[in-house]
Amino acid sequence: MVLGILLPLFLLVEAPPAQAAQPVCIPEAPVCAGLDGGGFVFTIAPPPATLSVSVTVNGLPARGSLSSYRTPTYLYGLFRPSPPLVSGDRICMTLYAGGVSPGPYCDTMP
C-alpha cells in the first residue's frame, strides 16, 4: 500500500521548464538562422566582406540590437529585438551580403 501512496505524489512533481529551441543547421548550408532564446541568431559561411540586415516582427520593421563576430570560416550574429518577442511573434531577417541568398530567414517564438 505504501507504493499506492507514493506513486500519486511522484506524479505531482513538476518538470523543469523546457529549454528554448535553437536553430538546427545543415553543415553544408551557407546560412543558418533561427531563434535561440529571445534572440535571432545567424551564421554565414564563409563570412561575407560586408553585411547589412533588415528585420521584421509580425511583418512590421523591428528595432533592437545587433552584435556579430567574425572568424576565418564564418560570421556569427545575434539580433535582440526591442521590445522582446512574445509567444506567437514571427521574426524574419533579410541578409544583404555578396554571395548569400537574402532570405528572408524566419522563425516563430514558441
N, CA, C and O atoms as CSV, one atom per row, in Angstrom:
chain,resi,resn,atom,element,x,y,z
A,1,MET,N,N,0.813,-1.191,0.000
A,1,MET,CA,C,0.000,0.000,0.000
A,1,MET,C,C,0.859,1.259,0.000
A,1,MET,O,O,0.418,2.313,-0.459
A,2,VAL,N,N,2.062,1.156,0.504
A,2,VAL,CA,C,2.951,2.314,0.513
A,2,VAL,C,C,3.184,2.803,-0.908
A,2,VAL,O,O,3.194,4.012,-1.144
A,3,LEU,N,N,3.370,1.902,-1.851
A,3,LEU,CA,C,3.568,2.298,-3.240
A,3,LEU,C,C,2.362,3.041,-3.777
A,3,LEU,O,O,2.516,3.975,-4.564
A,4,GLY,N,N,1.167,2.652,-3.371
A,4,GLY,CA,C,-0.044,3.342,-3.812
A,4,GLY,C,C,-0.068,4.783,-3.344
A,4,GLY,O,O,-0.631,5.637,-4.028
A,5,ILE,N,N,0.516,5.073,-2.218
A,5,ILE,CA,C,0.558,6.444,-1.704
A,5,ILE,C,C,1.686,7.224,-2.366
A,5,ILE,O,O,1.503,8.396,-2.694
A,6,LEU,N,N,2.834,6.614,-2.569
A,6,LEU,CA,C,3.970,7.319,-3.144
A,6,LEU,C,C,3.797,7.612,-4.628
A,6,LEU,O,O,4.245,8.653,-5.108
A,7,LEU,N,N,3.167,6.726,-5.343
A,7,LEU,CA,C,3.020,6.914,-6.782
A,7,LEU,C,C,2.265,8.197,-7.113
A,7,LEU,O,O,2.750,8.974,-7.936
A,8,PRO,N,N,1.100,8.460,-6.513
A,8,PRO,CA,C,0.427,9.719,-6.840
A,8,PRO,C,C,1.267,10.941,-6.472
A,8,PRO,O,O,1.224,11.943,-7.186
A,9,LEU,N,N,2.022,10.889,-5.388
A,9,LEU,CA,C,2.870,12.018,-5.023
A,9,LEU,C,C,3.972,12.218,-6.054
A,9,LEU,O,O,4.318,13.352,-6.387
A,10,PHE,N,N,4.516,11.128,-6.552
A,10,PHE,CA,C,5.565,11.211,-7.559
A,10,PHE,C,C,5.044,11.865,-8.829
A,10,PHE,O,O,5.762,12.646,-9.453
A,11,LEU,N,N,3.828,11.570,-9.221
A,11,LEU,CA,C,3.257,12.115,-10.447
A,11,LEU,C,C,2.985,13.610,-10.346
A,11,LEU,O,O,2.807,14.263,-11.374
A,12,LEU,N,N,2.948,14.162,-9.162
A,12,LEU,CA,C,2.676,15.585,-8.989
A,12,LEU,C,C,3.931,16.446,-9.070
A,12,LEU,O,O,3.831,17.673,-9.077
A,13,VAL,N,N,5.088,15.840,-9.131
A,13,VAL,CA,C,6.335,16.595,-9.216
A,13,VAL,C,C,6.402,17.300,-10.568
A,13,VAL,O,O,6.223,16.672,-11.611
A,14,GLU,N,N,6.658,18.589,-10.545
A,14,GLU,CA,C,6.725,19.353,-11.787
A,14,GLU,C,C,8.088,19.213,-12.439
A,14,GLU,O,O,9.117,19.166,-11.765
A,15,ALA,N,N,8.077,19.147,-13.742
A,15,ALA,CA,C,9.323,19.089,-14.506
A,15,ALA,C,C,9.886,20.492,-14.636
A,15,ALA,O,O,9.131,21.463,-14.596
A,16,PRO,N,N,11.200,20.620,-14.791
A,16,PRO,CA,C,11.775,21.945,-15.006
A,16,PRO,C,C,11.295,22.498,-16.345
A,16,PRO,O,O,10.926,21.731,-17.234
A,17,PRO,N,N,11.296,23.831,-16.498
A,17,PRO,CA,C,10.842,24.407,-17.759
A,17,PRO,C,C,11.700,23.934,-18.924
A,17,PRO,O,O,12.902,23.711,-18.779
A,18,ALA,N,N,11.070,23.786,-20.068
A,18,ALA,CA,C,11.785,23.361,-21.271
A,18,ALA,C,C,12.734,24.455,-21.731
A,18,ALA,O,O,12.451,25.644,-21.583
A,19,GLN,N,N,13.850,24.043,-22.282
A,19,GLN,CA,C,14.803,24.995,-22.840
A,19,GLN,C,C,14.262,25.537,-24.156
A,19,GLN,O,O,13.535,24.845,-24.869
A,20,ALA,N,N,14.618,26.769,-24.470
A,20,ALA,CA,C,14.204,27.366,-25.734
A,20,ALA,C,C,14.828,26.598,-26.894
A,20,ALA,O,O,15.941,26.081,-26.799
A,21,ALA,N,N,14.088,26.543,-27.971
A,21,ALA,CA,C,14.589,25.857,-29.162
A,21,ALA,C,C,15.761,26.627,-29.753
A,21,ALA,O,O,15.816,27.854,-29.676
A,22,GLN,N,N,16.679,25.906,-30.331
A,22,GLN,CA,C,17.811,26.506,-31.024
A,22,GLN,C,C,17.757,26.068,-32.471
A,22,GLN,O,O,17.268,24.979,-32.773
A,23,PRO,N,N,18.257,26.908,-33.377
A,23,PRO,CA,C,18.224,26.501,-34.776
A,23,PRO,C,C,19.054,25.244,-35.013
A,23,PRO,O,O,20.114,25.060,-34.414
A,24,VAL,N,N,18.562,24.399,-35.881
A,24,VAL,CA,C,19.288,23.208,-36.303
A,24,VAL,C,C,19.781,23.485,-37.709
A,24,VAL,O,O,18.990,23.800,-38.598
A,25,CYS,N,N,21.078,23.370,-37.915
A,25,CYS,CA,C,21.679,23.777,-39.182
A,25,CYS,C,C,22.244,22.595,-39.949
A,25,CYS,O,O,22.738,21.628,-39.369
A,26,ILE,N,N,22.159,22.698,-41.248
A,26,ILE,CA,C,22.802,21.744,-42.141
A,26,ILE,C,C,24.227,22.253,-42.346
A,26,ILE,O,O,24.405,23.389,-42.786
A,27,PRO,N,N,25.242,21.453,-42.043
A,27,PRO,CA,C,26.624,21.945,-42.125
A,27,PRO,C,C,27.001,22.535,-43.480
A,27,PRO,O,O,27.803,23.467,-43.545
A,28,GLU,N,N,26.431,22.004,-44.565
A,28,GLU,CA,C,26.788,22.487,-45.897
A,28,GLU,C,C,26.086,23.791,-46.259
A,28,GLU,O,O,26.487,24.454,-47.215
A,29,ALA,N,N,25.051,24.174,-45.520
A,29,ALA,CA,C,24.295,25.384,-45.845
A,29,ALA,C,C,25.131,26.623,-45.532
A,29,ALA,O,O,25.741,26.693,-44.466
A,30,PRO,N,N,25.173,27.603,-46.438
A,30,PRO,CA,C,25.957,28.804,-46.174
A,30,PRO,C,C,25.352,29.695,-45.095
A,30,PRO,O,O,26.071,30.458,-44.450
A,31,VAL,N,N,24.027,29.604,-44.890
A,31,VAL,CA,C,23.361,30.430,-43.877
A,31,VAL,C,C,22.561,29.530,-42.955
A,31,VAL,O,O,21.869,28.614,-43.399
A,32,CYS,N,N,22.668,29.806,-41.669
A,32,CYS,CA,C,21.843,29.154,-40.663
A,32,CYS,C,C,21.264,30.269,-39.809
A,32,CYS,O,O,21.997,31.152,-39.363
A,33,ALA,N,N,19.961,30.241,-39.577
A,33,ALA,CA,C,19.342,31.312,-38.807
A,33,ALA,C,C,18.122,30.784,-38.073
A,33,ALA,O,O,17.446,29.873,-38.551
A,34,GLY,N,N,17.842,31.362,-36.902
A,34,GLY,CA,C,16.655,30.993,-36.144
A,34,GLY,C,C,16.716,31.521,-34.730
A,34,GLY,O,O,17.706,32.123,-34.313
A,35,LEU,N,N,15.645,31.287,-34.001
A,35,LEU,CA,C,15.553,31.759,-32.622
A,35,LEU,C,C,16.423,30.926,-31.696
A,35,LEU,O,O,16.538,29.710,-31.848
A,36,ASP,N,N,17.022,31.596,-30.748
A,36,ASP,CA,C,17.783,30.965,-29.678
A,36,ASP,C,C,17.449,31.756,-28.426
A,36,ASP,O,O,18.033,32.810,-28.177
A,37,GLY,N,N,16.511,31.250,-27.640
A,37,GLY,CA,C,16.023,32.040,-26.523
A,37,GLY,C,C,15.201,33.198,-27.067
A,37,GLY,O,O,14.316,32.989,-27.896
A,38,GLY,N,N,15.478,34.407,-26.617
A,38,GLY,CA,C,14.750,35.581,-27.088
A,38,GLY,C,C,15.429,36.302,-28.220
A,38,GLY,O,O,14.959,37.357,-28.648
A,39,GLY,N,N,16.535,35.758,-28.724
A,39,GLY,CA,C,17.265,36.412,-29.806
A,39,GLY,C,C,17.219,35.606,-31.085
A,39,GLY,O,O,16.926,34.410,-31.074
A,40,PHE,N,N,17.513,36.276,-32.190
A,40,PHE,CA,C,17.557,35.633,-33.501
A,40,PHE,C,C,19.022,35.527,-33.881
A,40,PHE,O,O,19.691,36.543,-34.069
A,41,VAL,N,N,19.523,34.308,-33.996
A,41,VAL,CA,C,20.936,34.086,-34.292
A,41,VAL,C,C,21.108,33.665,-35.744
A,41,VAL,O,O,20.207,33.089,-36.353
A,42,PHE,N,N,22.283,33.965,-36.283
A,42,PHE,CA,C,22.586,33.527,-37.640
A,42,PHE,C,C,24.077,33.329,-37.794
A,42,PHE,O,O,24.883,33.976,-37.125
A,43,THR,N,N,24.430,32.420,-38.692
A,43,THR,CA,C,25.818,32.234,-39.102
A,43,THR,C,C,25.856,32.225,-40.621
A,43,THR,O,O,24.933,31.752,-41.283
A,44,ILE,N,N,26.944,32.761,-41.154
A,44,ILE,CA,C,27.162,32.782,-42.597
A,44,ILE,C,C,28.566,32.258,-42.846
A,44,ILE,O,O,29.540,32.755,-42.279
A,45,ALA,N,N,28.657,31.239,-43.708
A,45,ALA,CA,C,29.962,30.660,-44.034
A,45,ALA,C,C,30.096,30.547,-45.547
A,45,ALA,O,O,29.204,30.012,-46.205
A,46,PRO,N,N,31.164,31.028,-46.094
A,46,PRO,CA,C,32.235,31.800,-45.468
A,46,PRO,C,C,31.736,33.197,-45.119
A,46,PRO,O,O,30.697,33.625,-45.622
A,47,PRO,N,N,32.460,33.909,-44.269
A,47,PRO,CA,C,31.997,35.232,-43.848
A,47,PRO,C,C,32.022,36.219,-45.011
A,47,PRO,O,O,33.010,36.284,-45.743
A,48,PRO,N,N,30.945,36.991,-45.191
A,48,PRO,CA,C,30.932,37.986,-46.263
A,48,PRO,C,C,31.817,39.179,-45.908
A,48,PRO,O,O,32.094,39.435,-44.736
A,49,ALA,N,N,32.257,39.904,-46.938
A,49,ALA,CA,C,33.079,41.097,-46.707
A,49,ALA,C,C,32.255,42.186,-46.029
A,49,ALA,O,O,32.752,42.882,-45.143
A,50,THR,N,N,30.999,42.337,-46.442
A,50,THR,CA,C,30.101,43.325,-45.837
A,50,THR,C,C,28.749,42.671,-45.607
A,50,THR,O,O,28.402,41.688,-46.261
A,51,LEU,N,N,27.999,43.221,-44.681
A,51,LEU,CA,C,26.679,42.679,-44.367
A,51,LEU,C,C,25.781,43.791,-43.856
A,51,LEU,O,O,26.201,44.614,-43.042
A,52,SER,N,N,24.553,43.813,-44.332
A,52,SER,CA,C,23.510,44.626,-43.711
A,52,SER,C,C,22.279,43.739,-43.593
A,52,SER,O,O,22.111,42.791,-44.359
A,53,VAL,N,N,21.429,44.050,-42.638
A,53,VAL,CA,C,20.253,43.220,-42.380
A,53,VAL,C,C,19.012,44.086,-42.264
A,53,VAL,O,O,19.083,45.273,-41.945
A,54,SER,N,N,17.889,43.471,-42.526
A,54,SER,CA,C,16.582,44.078,-42.317
A,54,SER,C,C,15.768,43.074,-41.522
A,54,SER,O,O,15.728,41.894,-41.872
A,55,VAL,N,N,15.112,43.529,-40.447
A,55,VAL,CA,C,14.384,42.617,-39.572
A,55,VAL,C,C,12.943,43.090,-39.417
A,55,VAL,O,O,12.680,44.282,-39.258
A,56,THR,N,N,12.014,42.135,-39.467
A,56,THR,CA,C,10.611,42.437,-39.186
A,56,THR,C,C,10.110,41.499,-38.097
A,56,THR,O,O,10.587,40.373,-37.955
A,57,VAL,N,N,9.144,41.984,-37.336
A,57,VAL,CA,C,8.422,41.157,-36.372
A,57,VAL,C,C,6.945,41.300,-36.717
A,57,VAL,O,O,6.401,42.404,-36.721
A,58,ASN,N,N,6.316,40.193,-37.000
A,58,ASN,CA,C,4.913,40.175,-37.412
A,58,ASN,C,C,4.663,41.092,-38.605
A,58,ASN,O,O,3.617,41.734,-38.698
A,59,GLY,N,N,5.637,41.147,-39.517
A,59,GLY,CA,C,5.500,41.913,-40.746
A,59,GLY,C,C,5.826,43.386,-40.640
A,59,GLY,O,O,5.772,44.096,-41.644
A,60,LEU,N,N,6.160,43.868,-39.457
A,60,LEU,CA,C,6.492,45.283,-39.254
A,60,LEU,C,C,7.981,45.436,-38.972
A,60,LEU,O,O,8.580,44.564,-38.343
A,61,PRO,N,N,8.592,46.539,-39.431
A,61,PRO,CA,C,10.024,46.751,-39.146
A,61,PRO,C,C,10.301,46.648,-37.648
A,61,PRO,O,O,9.540,47.160,-36.827
A,62,ALA,N,N,11.393,45.983,-37.310
A,62,ALA,CA,C,11.737,45.748,-35.906
A,62,ALA,C,C,12.939,46.582,-35.494
A,62,ALA,O,O,13.835,46.856,-36.292
A,63,ARG,N,N,12.936,46.977,-34.232
A,63,ARG,CA,C,14.080,47.660,-33.634
A,63,ARG,C,C,14.751,46.679,-32.689
A,63,ARG,O,O,14.136,45.720,-32.220
A,64,GLY,N,N,16.019,46.936,-32.421
A,64,GLY,CA,C,16.741,46.076,-31.499
A,64,GLY,C,C,18.233,46.277,-31.635
A,64,GLY,O,O,18.689,47.231,-32.265
A,65,SER,N,N,18.986,45.377,-31.043
A,65,SER,CA,C,20.447,45.467,-31.103
A,65,SER,C,C,20.993,44.290,-31.903
A,65,SER,O,O,20.477,43.174,-31.835
A,66,LEU,N,N,22.044,44.566,-32.657
A,66,LEU,CA,C,22.696,43.545,-33.472
A,66,LEU,C,C,24.160,43.483,-33.075
A,66,LEU,O,O,24.855,44.498,-33.072
A,67,SER,N,N,24.618,42.299,-32.743
A,67,SER,CA,C,26.041,42.105,-32.463
A,67,SER,C,C,26.535,40.972,-33.350
A,67,SER,O,O,25.775,40.079,-33.726
A,68,SER,N,N,27.819,41.025,-33.676
A,68,SER,CA,C,28.373,39.978,-34.533
A,68,SER,C,C,29.859,39.828,-34.266
A,68,SER,O,O,30.511,40.729,-33.738
A,69,TYR,N,N,30.376,38.676,-34.639
A,69,TYR,CA,C,31.827,38.494,-34.651
A,69,TYR,C,C,32.198,37.608,-35.825
A,69,TYR,O,O,31.404,36.791,-36.291
A,70,ARG,N,N,33.404,37.789,-36.281
A,70,ARG,CA,C,33.890,37.120,-37.481
A,70,ARG,C,C,35.053,36.202,-37.120
A,70,ARG,O,O,35.910,36.541,-36.304
A,71,THR,N,N,35.055,35.036,-37.748
A,71,THR,CA,C,36.191,34.122,-37.669
A,71,THR,C,C,36.678,33.926,-39.103
A,71,THR,O,O,36.041,34.423,-40.032
A,72,PRO,N,N,37.765,33.230,-39.308
A,72,PRO,CA,C,38.204,32.980,-40.686
A,72,PRO,C,C,37.202,32.146,-41.498
A,72,PRO,O,O,37.201,32.208,-42.727
A,73,THR,N,N,36.351,31.368,-40.817
A,73,THR,CA,C,35.450,30.471,-41.549
A,73,THR,C,C,33.979,30.876,-41.539
A,73,THR,O,O,33.215,30.401,-42.379
A,74,TYR,N,N,33.561,31.738,-40.617
A,74,TYR,CA,C,32.152,32.128,-40.581
A,74,TYR,C,C,31.962,33.462,-39.865
A,74,TYR,O,O,32.851,33.955,-39.170
A,75,LEU,N,N,30.768,34.029,-40.061
A,75,LEU,CA,C,30.324,35.222,-39.338
A,75,LEU,C,C,29.151,34.790,-38.472
A,75,LEU,O,O,28.230,34.131,-38.954
A,76,TYR,N,N,29.180,35.157,-37.203
A,76,TYR,CA,C,28.096,34.848,-36.276
A,76,TYR,C,C,27.424,36.151,-35.896
A,76,TYR,O,O,28.102,37.145,-35.636
A,77,GLY,N,N,26.093,36.161,-35.860
A,77,GLY,CA,C,25.370,37.358,-35.460
A,77,GLY,C,C,24.222,37.030,-34.531
A,77,GLY,O,O,23.685,35.922,-34.542
A,78,LEU,N,N,23.852,38.023,-33.720
A,78,LEU,CA,C,22.730,37.902,-32.791
A,78,LEU,C,C,21.943,39.199,-32.824
A,78,LEU,O,O,22.493,40.274,-32.585
A,79,PHE,N,N,20.654,39.096,-33.120
A,79,PHE,CA,C,19.756,40.248,-33.081
A,79,PHE,C,C,18.809,40.059,-31.911
A,79,PHE,O,O,18.130,39.037,-31.809
A,80,ARG,N,N,18.765,41.053,-31.025
A,80,ARG,CA,C,17.844,41.030,-29.885
A,80,ARG,C,C,16.804,42.124,-30.111
A,80,ARG,O,O,17.121,43.309,-30.015
A,81,PRO,N,N,15.550,41.727,-30.414
A,81,PRO,CA,C,14.521,42.732,-30.674
A,81,PRO,C,C,14.122,43.481,-29.410
A,81,PRO,O,O,14.212,42.960,-28.298
A,82,SER,N,N,13.683,44.709,-29.612
A,82,SER,CA,C,13.192,45.533,-28.512
A,82,SER,C,C,11.894,46.181,-28.975
A,82,SER,O,O,11.908,46.961,-29.928
A,83,PRO,N,N,10.779,45.880,-28.330
A,83,PRO,CA,C,10.605,45.067,-27.129
A,83,PRO,C,C,10.854,43.585,-27.417
A,83,PRO,O,O,10.858,43.161,-28.573
A,84,PRO,N,N,11.065,42.796,-26.343
A,84,PRO,CA,C,11.327,41.367,-26.521
A,84,PRO,C,C,10.155,40.654,-27.202
A,84,PRO,O,O,9.008,41.094,-27.124
A,85,LEU,N,N,10.470,39.555,-27.864
A,85,LEU,CA,C,9.439,38.749,-28.507
A,85,LEU,C,C,8.558,38.070,-27.463
A,85,LEU,O,O,9.001,37.763,-26.356
A,86,VAL,N,N,7.294,37.844,-27.844
A,86,VAL,CA,C,6.371,37.084,-27.006
A,86,VAL,C,C,5.889,35.890,-27.822
A,86,VAL,O,O,6.071,35.845,-29.039
A,87,SER,N,N,5.286,34.943,-27.157
A,87,SER,CA,C,4.811,33.733,-27.815
A,87,SER,C,C,3.939,34.072,-29.020
A,87,SER,O,O,3.024,34.891,-28.930
A,88,GLY,N,N,4.235,33.431,-30.146
A,88,GLY,CA,C,3.470,33.652,-31.367
A,88,GLY,C,C,4.057,34.690,-32.297
A,88,GLY,O,O,3.655,34.766,-33.458
A,89,ASP,N,N,5.008,35.503,-31.818
A,89,ASP,CA,C,5.644,36.502,-32.688
A,89,ASP,C,C,6.438,35.804,-33.779
A,89,ASP,O,O,7.116,34.809,-33.523
A,90,ARG,N,N,6.353,36.322,-34.988
A,90,ARG,CA,C,7.124,35.787,-36.126
A,90,ARG,C,C,8.175,36.815,-36.500
A,90,ARG,O,O,7.853,37.947,-36.861
A,91,ILE,N,N,9.429,36.410,-36.410
A,91,ILE,CA,C,10.543,37.297,-36.740
A,91,ILE,C,C,11.176,36.820,-38.043
A,91,ILE,O,O,11.378,35.623,-38.247
A,92,CYS,N,N,11.484,37.772,-38.921
A,92,CYS,CA,C,12.124,37.460,-40.198
A,92,CYS,C,C,13.307,38.396,-40.401
A,92,CYS,O,O,13.229,39.589,-40.105
A,93,MET,N,N,14.401,37.842,-40.908
A,93,MET,CA,C,15.599,38.628,-41.187
A,93,MET,C,C,15.979,38.435,-42.649
A,93,MET,O,O,16.040,37.313,-43.150
A,94,THR,N,N,16.232,39.552,-43.319
A,94,THR,CA,C,16.741,39.529,-44.682
A,94,THR,C,C,18.187,39.971,-44.625
A,94,THR,O,O,18.506,40.990,-44.013
A,95,LEU,N,N,19.066,39.207,-45.260
A,95,LEU,CA,C,20.503,39.488,-45.250
A,95,LEU,C,C,20.919,40.080,-46.587
A,95,LEU,O,O,20.506,39.597,-47.642
A,96,TYR,N,N,21.724,41.112,-46.543
A,96,TYR,CA,C,22.273,41.717,-47.754
A,96,TYR,C,C,23.789,41.579,-47.691
A,96,TYR,O,O,24.475,42.344,-47.013
A,97,ALA,N,N,24.294,40.582,-48.416
A,97,ALA,CA,C,25.732,40.307,-48.443
A,97,ALA,C,C,26.037,39.601,-49.753
A,97,ALA,O,O,25.239,38.797,-50.235
A,98,GLY,N,N,27.177,39.900,-50.316
A,98,GLY,CA,C,27.565,39.266,-51.565
A,98,GLY,C,C,27.643,37.759,-51.446
A,98,GLY,O,O,28.218,37.237,-50.490
A,99,GLY,N,N,27.067,37.051,-52.417
A,99,GLY,CA,C,27.157,35.607,-52.457
A,99,GLY,C,C,26.249,34.870,-51.495
A,99,GLY,O,O,26.381,33.657,-51.332
A,100,VAL,N,N,25.321,35.581,-50.849
A,100,VAL,CA,C,24.438,34.966,-49.860
A,100,VAL,C,C,22.992,35.158,-50.300
A,100,VAL,O,O,22.600,36.257,-50.692
A,101,SER,N,N,22.199,34.089,-50.236
A,101,SER,CA,C,20.770,34.221,-50.506
A,101,SER,C,C,20.171,35.149,-49.459
A,101,SER,O,O,20.369,34.930,-48.264
A,102,PRO,N,N,19.433,36.194,-49.884
A,102,PRO,CA,C,18.933,37.171,-48.921
A,102,PRO,C,C,17.882,36.624,-47.968
A,102,PRO,O,O,17.657,37.209,-46.909
A,103,GLY,N,N,17.239,35.531,-48.313
A,103,GLY,CA,C,16.182,35.021,-47.440
A,103,GLY,C,C,14.827,35.520,-47.916
A,103,GLY,O,O,14.620,35.619,-49.126
A,104,PRO,N,N,13.912,35.834,-47.041
A,104,PRO,CA,C,14.098,36.033,-45.604
A,104,PRO,C,C,14.222,34.713,-44.840
A,104,PRO,O,O,13.763,33.661,-45.285
A,105,TYR,N,N,14.854,34.814,-43.686
A,105,TYR,CA,C,15.010,33.708,-42.756
A,105,TYR,C,C,14.082,34.008,-41.583
A,105,TYR,O,O,14.250,35.019,-40.902
A,106,CYS,N,N,13.108,33.139,-41.346
A,106,CYS,CA,C,12.050,33.423,-40.370
A,106,CYS,C,C,11.946,32.326,-39.317
A,106,CYS,O,O,12.355,31.185,-39.532
A,107,ASP,N,N,11.390,32.703,-38.182
A,107,ASP,CA,C,11.114,31.758,-37.109
A,107,ASP,C,C,9.986,32.340,-36.267
A,107,ASP,O,O,9.758,33.550,-36.277
A,108,THR,N,N,9.281,31.479,-35.539
A,108,THR,CA,C,8.169,31.907,-34.691
A,108,THR,C,C,8.484,31.582,-33.242
A,108,THR,O,O,8.911,30.473,-32.922
A,109,MET,N,N,8.270,32.555,-32.373
A,109,MET,CA,C,8.537,32.381,-30.942
A,109,MET,C,C,7.540,31.377,-30.363
A,109,MET,O,O,6.330,31.552,-30.504
A,110,PRO,N,N,8.046,30.326,-29.710
A,110,PRO,CA,C,7.121,29.325,-29.133
A,110,PRO,C,C,6.296,29.904,-27.993
A,110,PRO,O,O,5.476,29.200,-27.404
